[in-house]
Amino acid sequence: MISRTRRTVAAVALSAGLLSGALAVAGPAAAAPGGCKTGDKSKRCATTSSVRTGATTLAVGNCPSGHHCVYYSDFSSWSHNYFDGDQNFGNDTFNTENSLSNTNGQGQIVDNNSWAAANSTSANRESHYYYSINPSTSSRLVFCVNPNRQVYLPEDDGIAGNGVGKRDEVSALIIRNRTSVVCF
């Protein structure tokens, strides 16, 4: 079941013409208004300065150079930044502040709890995100992100960790040299 907050976010974004289709890719985000509480992914606390639809990705925002980053909600929310892969997000928390006025996601567990990702590497290192911890070559890939790209993940069924859709589903990251897999 999709939470009331998430239904509100989707409804506001759709009615404002900000989201359509299966994928929304966002540019660098504006700071969220003050007063946002940890865990609040509402429209007011999960703002973006530009949202586009389709398979186009934009330049990386708040992800440090050479890192692969996941974001709690949008690119101004708290993130967790990886230099190398991590095969188990269960002990990771959103621990990097990306906006002084946005506490959205601070201290929350990363596992099955991310709405956006970025790859700020300039080399041929793709970020491959998986549904399960300790993924093998036969594990299901959720999505991947090409170097110098970021993606705001599309709305799905709203149930975290059930293996349906992409939002709130990633549990592991493997960094791979360029592959034939189509990435964002």
Secondary structure, 3 states (H helix, E strand, C coil): CCCHHHHHHHHHHHHCCCCCCCCEEECCCCCCCCCCCCCCCCCCCCCCCCEEECCCCECCCCCCCCCEEEECCCCCCCEEEECCCECCHHHCECCECCCCCCCCCCCCECCCCCCEEEECCCCCEEEEEECCCCCCCCCCEEEEECCCEEEECCCCCCCCCCCCCCCCCCCEEEEEECCCCCCC
